[in-house]
Amino acid sequence: MNFFDRLKVETDAARQQLYTAPLIHKALTQDITLDEYIGFLTQAYHHVKHTTPMLMAVGARLPEEKEWLRNAVAEYIEEELGHQEWILNDIAACGLDKEAVRHSQPAPETELMVAFGYDTINRINPLGFFGMVHVLEGTSIATADSAADGVQKALGLPNTAFSYLRSHGSLDQEHVKFFEGLMNKIEDKKEQDLIIHCAKMVYRLYGDVFRSVTNH
């Protein structure tokens, strides 16, 4: 079994647990409120704005023998630049003050997920961050388009309120192929185990981020 397949198989239970978050069900069944959609976007802003800084930290810490992976990280950075501003623009399209969101505090659950990402990169091994990439990209591709459709039908919002979700849906399939190719080049079992561990942790933490929106 190649590593990407192993990663999917060994994190499947954690992935299924994330999908039990009520917010996901509410979006898919058109049972979501505007406050909940804004809550989702707000927490997305507070973690997405860290994607580029985290990728930069990963690139800086990779050893010379992983130069091929550093080049891939540079591509990721180019792709991810400015996505947090898309989220703020979606919030503005919903009729809310995007600057208030920019200057707001994240939920504790979001702060913990972001802190886990930085800690993995800086204290343990930058390769662990790819476990987080697997979760965030995979979850988006699996649910973003359907969730956007459900939210739009429930709330009657304009297309301009969904630039973040729609850009991270099925259109992102190329990212998965790119990621799969990278992961299958990682042959060291300790590195593989770390990525799997981090993915399991982030599935749990990301699920808590979703739950925070409906619990508060």
Sine and cosine of phi, psi and omega as CSV:
sin_phi,cos_phi,sin_psi,cos_psi,sin_omega,cos_omega
0.00,0.00,0.77,-0.64,0.04,-1.00
-0.96,0.29,0.23,-0.97,-0.15,-0.99
-0.92,0.38,-0.61,0.79,-0.02,-1.00
-0.88,0.48,-0.66,0.75,0.04,-1.00
-0.91,0.41,-0.65,0.76,0.05,-1.00
-0.88,0.48,-0.67,0.74,0.02,-1.00
-0.85,0.52,-0.70,0.71,0.00,-1.00
-0.92,0.40,-0.71,0.71,-0.06,-1.00
-0.91,0.42,-0.71,0.70,-0.13,-0.99
-0.98,0.19,-0.19,0.98,0.04,-1.00
-0.94,-0.34,0.12,0.99,-0.11,-0.99
-0.89,0.45,-0.66,0.75,-0.02,-1.00
-0.89,0.46,-0.65,0.76,0.03,-1.00
-0.91,0.42,-0.60,0.80,0.02,-1.00
-0.91,0.42,-0.70,0.71,0.00,-1.00
-0.89,0.46,-0.57,0.82,0.03,-1.00
-0.91,0.41,-0.63,0.77,0.05,-1.00
-0.86,0.51,-0.65,0.76,-0.06,-1.00
-0.94,0.34,-0.11,0.99,0.09,-1.00
-0.99,0.12,-0.06,1.00,0.02,-1.00
-0.87,0.49,0.79,-0.62,-0.07,-1.00
-0.83,0.55,-0.56,0.83,-0.06,-1.00
-0.87,0.50,-0.63,0.77,-0.01,-1.00
-0.90,0.43,-0.72,0.70,0.02,-1.00
-0.88,0.48,-0.66,0.75,-0.03,-1.00
-0.90,0.43,-0.62,0.79,0.03,-1.00
-0.92,0.38,-0.70,0.72,-0.07,-1.00
-0.94,0.33,-0.41,0.91,-0.04,-1.00
-0.97,-0.26,0.25,0.97,0.06,-1.00
0.86,0.51,0.60,0.80,-0.04,-1.00
-0.89,-0.45,0.43,0.90,-0.12,-0.99
-0.99,-0.17,0.52,-0.85,0.06,-1.00
-0.99,-0.14,0.28,-0.96,0.05,-1.00
-0.88,0.47,-0.65,0.76,0.02,-1.00
-0.85,0.53,-0.62,0.78,-0.01,-1.00
-0.95,0.32,-0.64,0.77,0.05,-1.00
-0.90,0.43,-0.68,0.73,0.05,-1.00
-0.90,0.44,-0.61,0.79,0.05,-1.00
-0.88,0.47,-0.68,0.74,0.06,-1.00
-0.87,0.49,-0.75,0.66,-0.03,-1.00
-0.89,0.45,-0.62,0.79,0.00,-1.00
-0.88,0.47,-0.73,0.68,0.01,-1.00
-0.94,0.35,-0.56,0.83,0.08,-1.00
-0.87,0.50,-0.70,0.72,0.03,-1.00
-0.83,0.56,-0.71,0.70,-0.11,-0.99
-0.95,0.33,-0.32,0.95,0.13,-0.99
-0.97,-0.24,-0.54,0.84,-0.03,-1.00
-0.91,0.42,-0.53,0.85,-0.01,-1.00
-0.91,0.42,-0.24,0.97,0.03,-1.00
-1.00,-0.09,-0.10,1.00,-0.07,-1.00
-0.87,0.49,-0.77,0.64,-0.02,-1.00
-0.90,0.43,-0.74,0.68,0.06,-1.00
-0.85,0.52,-0.61,0.79,0.03,-1.00
-0.91,0.41,-0.70,0.72,0.03,-1.00
-0.87,0.49,-0.63,0.77,0.05,-1.00
-0.88,0.47,-0.65,0.76,0.02,-1.00
-0.91,0.42,-0.64,0.77,0.05,-1.00
-0.88,0.48,-0.76,0.65,-0.02,-1.00
-0.85,0.52,-0.64,0.77,-0.02,-1.00
-0.93,0.36,-0.46,0.89,-0.12,-0.99
-0.99,-0.16,-0.13,0.99,0.02,-1.00
-0.94,0.34,0.64,-0.76,0.01,-1.00
-0.96,0.28,0.23,-0.97,-0.09,-1.00
-0.87,0.50,-0.56,0.83,-0.01,-1.00
-0.94,0.33,-0.16,0.99,0.07,-1.00
-0.97,-0.26,0.50,0.86,-0.01,-1.00
-0.86,0.51,-0.58,0.81,0.04,-1.00
-0.86,0.51,-0.57,0.82,0.00,-1.00
-0.98,0.20,-0.55,0.83,0.07,-1.00
-0.88,0.47,-0.63,0.77,0.06,-1.00
-0.88,0.47,-0.63,0.78,0.04,-1.00
-0.92,0.40,-0.63,0.78,0.03,-1.00
-0.88,0.48,-0.63,0.78,0.04,-1.00
-0.88,0.48,-0.62,0.78,0.07,-1.00
-0.91,0.42,-0.68,0.73,0.03,-1.00
-0.86,0.52,-0.69,0.73,-0.03,-1.00
-0.87,0.50,-0.71,0.70,0.00,-1.00
-0.86,0.51,-0.63,0.78,-0.01,-1.00
-0.94,0.34,-0.57,0.82,-0.18,-0.98
-1.00,-0.04,-0.20,0.98,-0.07,-1.00
-0.83,0.55,0.79,-0.61,0.15,-0.99
0.99,0.15,0.06,1.00,-0.03,-1.00
-0.89,0.46,-0.48,0.88,0.02,-1.00
-0.90,0.44,-0.47,0.88,0.03,-1.00
-0.95,0.31,-0.51,0.86,0.11,-0.99
-0.86,0.51,-0.67,0.74,-0.02,-1.00
-0.89,0.45,-0.70,0.71,0.02,-1.00
-0.89,0.46,-0.61,0.79,0.04,-1.00
-0.92,0.40,-0.58,0.81,0.08,-1.00
-0.89,0.46,-0.66,0.75,0.02,-1.00
-0.89,0.46,-0.68,0.74,0.04,-1.00
-0.89,0.46,-0.61,0.80,0.02,-1.00
-0.92,0.39,-0.34,0.94,0.08,-1.00
-1.00,0.08,-0.03,1.00,0.04,-1.00
1.00,-0.05,0.23,0.97,-0.02,-1.00
-0.95,-0.32,0.23,-0.97,-0.06,-1.00
-0.99,0.12,0.96,-0.27,-0.06,-1.00
-0.93,0.37,-0.47,0.88,0.00,-1.00
-0.94,0.34,-0.52,0.86,0.07,-1.00
-0.90,0.44,-0.63,0.78,0.04,-1.00
-0.93,0.37,-0.67,0.74,0.00,-1.00
-0.82,0.58,-0.62,0.78,-0.09,-1.00
-0.99,-0.15,0.16,0.99,0.01,-1.00
-0.99,0.11,0.18,-0.98,0.06,-1.00
-1.00,-0.08,0.62,-0.78,0.08,-1.00
-0.94,0.35,0.36,-0.93,0.17,-0.99
-0.89,0.45,0.47,-0.88,0.03,-1.00
-0.81,0.59,-0.61,0.79,-0.02,-1.00
-0.89,0.46,-0.63,0.78,0.03,-1.00
-0.93,0.36,-0.66,0.75,0.01,-1.00
-0.88,0.48,-0.64,0.77,0.01,-1.00
-0.91,0.41,-0.66,0.75,0.01,-1.00
-0.90,0.44,-0.69,0.72,0.02,-1.00
-0.89,0.45,-0.69,0.72,-0.01,-1.00
-0.89,0.46,-0.62,0.78,0.04,-1.00
-0.88,0.47,-0.66,0.75,0.03,-1.00
-0.87,0.49,-0.76,0.65,-0.01,-1.00
-0.90,0.44,-0.65,0.76,-0.04,-1.00
-0.90,0.43,-0.66,0.75,0.03,-1.00
-0.87,0.50,-0.73,0.68,-0.03,-1.00
-0.89,0.45,-0.75,0.67,-0.19,-0.98
-1.00,0.07,-0.51,0.86,-0.10,-0.99
-0.97,-0.25,-0.54,0.84,-0.15,-0.99
-0.96,-0.26,-0.95,0.30,-0.03,-1.00
-0.21,-0.98,0.80,-0.60,-0.05,-1.00
-0.86,0.52,-0.40,0.92,0.01,-1.00
-0.88,0.47,-0.46,0.89,0.00,-1.00
-0.85,0.52,-0.46,0.89,-0.02,-1.00
-0.85,0.53,-0.45,0.90,-0.02,-1.00
-0.93,0.37,-0.31,0.95,0.16,-0.99
-0.91,0.41,-0.62,0.79,0.05,-1.00
-0.93,0.37,-0.66,0.75,0.04,-1.00
-0.85,0.52,-0.70,0.72,0.00,-1.00
-0.84,0.54,-0.70,0.72,-0.04,-1.00
-0.93,0.36,-0.79,0.62,-0.13,-0.99
-0.92,0.39,-0.68,0.73,0.01,-1.00
-0.95,0.32,-0.68,0.73,-0.04,-1.00
-0.90,0.43,-0.66,0.75,0.01,-1.00
-0.91,0.42,-0.67,0.74,0.00,-1.00
-0.88,0.48,-0.72,0.69,-0.06,-1.00
-0.92,0.40,-0.58,0.81,-0.05,-1.00
-0.96,0.29,-0.52,0.85,-0.18,-0.98
-0.83,-0.56,-0.30,0.95,-0.22,-0.98
-0.88,0.48,-0.73,0.69,-0.04,-1.00
-0.90,0.44,-0.73,0.68,-0.01,-1.00
-0.91,0.42,-0.63,0.77,0.02,-1.00
-0.91,0.42,-0.68,0.73,0.02,-1.00
-0.87,0.49,-0.68,0.73,0.03,-1.00
-0.88,0.48,-0.71,0.70,-0.02,-1.00
-0.90,0.44,-0.70,0.72,0.01,-1.00
-0.91,0.42,-0.68,0.73,-0.04,-1.00
-0.90,0.43,-0.67,0.74,0.02,-1.00
-0.92,0.40,-0.61,0.79,-0.02,-1.00
-0.94,0.33,-0.60,0.80,-0.18,-0.98
-0.93,-0.36,-0.21,0.98,0.01,-1.00
0.91,0.41,0.53,0.85,-0.03,-1.00
-0.99,0.15,0.42,-0.91,0.02,-1.00
-0.95,0.32,0.30,-0.95,0.04,-1.00
-0.84,0.54,-0.50,0.87,-0.04,-1.00
-0.93,0.37,-0.14,0.99,0.02,-1.00
-1.00,-0.02,0.09,1.00,-0.12,-0.99
-0.76,-0.65,0.41,0.91,-0.05,-1.00
-0.90,0.44,-0.60,0.80,-0.01,-1.00
-0.93,0.36,-0.80,0.60,-0.03,-1.00
-0.88,0.47,-0.73,0.69,-0.10,-0.99
-0.94,0.34,-0.49,0.87,0.02,-1.00
-0.96,0.26,-0.29,0.96,-0.03,-1.00
-0.94,-0.33,0.30,0.95,0.01,-1.00
-1.00,-0.07,-0.71,-0.71,-0.10,-1.00
-0.90,0.45,-0.36,0.93,0.04,-1.00
-0.90,0.44,-0.32,0.95,-0.05,-1.00
-1.00,0.07,0.16,0.99,-0.07,-1.00
-0.84,0.54,-0.56,0.83,0.01,-1.00
-0.88,0.48,-0.57,0.82,0.03,-1.00
-0.88,0.48,-0.64,0.77,-0.02,-1.00
-0.91,0.41,-0.68,0.73,0.04,-1.00
-0.88,0.48,-0.67,0.74,0.02,-1.00
-0.88,0.47,-0.73,0.69,-0.01,-1.00
-0.90,0.44,-0.68,0.73,0.01,-1.00
-0.85,0.52,-0.69,0.72,0.02,-1.00
-0.88,0.47,-0.65,0.76,0.03,-1.00
-0.90,0.43,-0.74,0.67,-0.06,-1.00
-0.89,0.46,-0.58,0.82,-0.04,-1.00
-0.96,0.29,-0.13,0.99,0.11,-0.99
-1.00,0.01,-0.17,0.99,-0.01,-1.00
-1.00,0.01,0.95,-0.32,-0.15,-0.99
-0.96,-0.30,-0.29,0.96,-0.01,-1.00
-0.95,0.32,0.84,-0.55,-0.09,-1.00
-0.90,0.43,-0.58,0.82,0.02,-1.00
-0.90,0.43,-0.63,0.77,0.05,-1.00
-0.92,0.39,-0.66,0.75,0.05,-1.00
-0.88,0.48,-0.72,0.69,-0.02,-1.00
-0.87,0.49,-0.63,0.78,0.01,-1.00
-0.90,0.43,-0.70,0.72,0.00,-1.00
-0.89,0.46,-0.66,0.75,0.03,-1.00
-0.90,0.44,-0.71,0.71,0.03,-1.00
-0.85,0.53,-0.73,0.69,-0.03,-1.00
-0.91,0.41,-0.62,0.79,0.04,-1.00
-0.88,0.47,-0.70,0.71,0.03,-1.00
-0.87,0.49,-0.68,0.73,0.02,-1.00
-0.89,0.46,-0.69,0.72,-0.06,-1.00
-0.95,0.32,-0.57,0.82,0.12,-0.99
-0.83,0.56,-0.69,0.72,0.00,-1.00
-0.92,0.40,-0.73,0.68,-0.04,-1.00
-0.92,0.39,-0.64,0.77,0.00,-1.00
-0.93,0.37,-0.61,0.79,0.10,-0.99
-0.86,0.51,-0.63,0.77,0.04,-1.00
-0.91,0.41,-0.56,0.83,0.07,-1.00
-0.88,0.47,-0.73,0.69,0.04,-1.00
-0.87,0.49,-0.67,0.74,-0.03,-1.00
-0.92,0.40,-0.52,0.85,-0.02,-1.00
-0.88,0.47,-0.49,0.87,-0.06,-1.00
-0.94,0.35,-0.60,0.80,-0.02,-1.00
-1.00,-0.05,-0.22,0.97,-0.03,-1.00
-1.00,0.00,-0.36,0.93,-0.11,-0.99
-1.00,-0.02,0.00,0.00,0.00,0.00
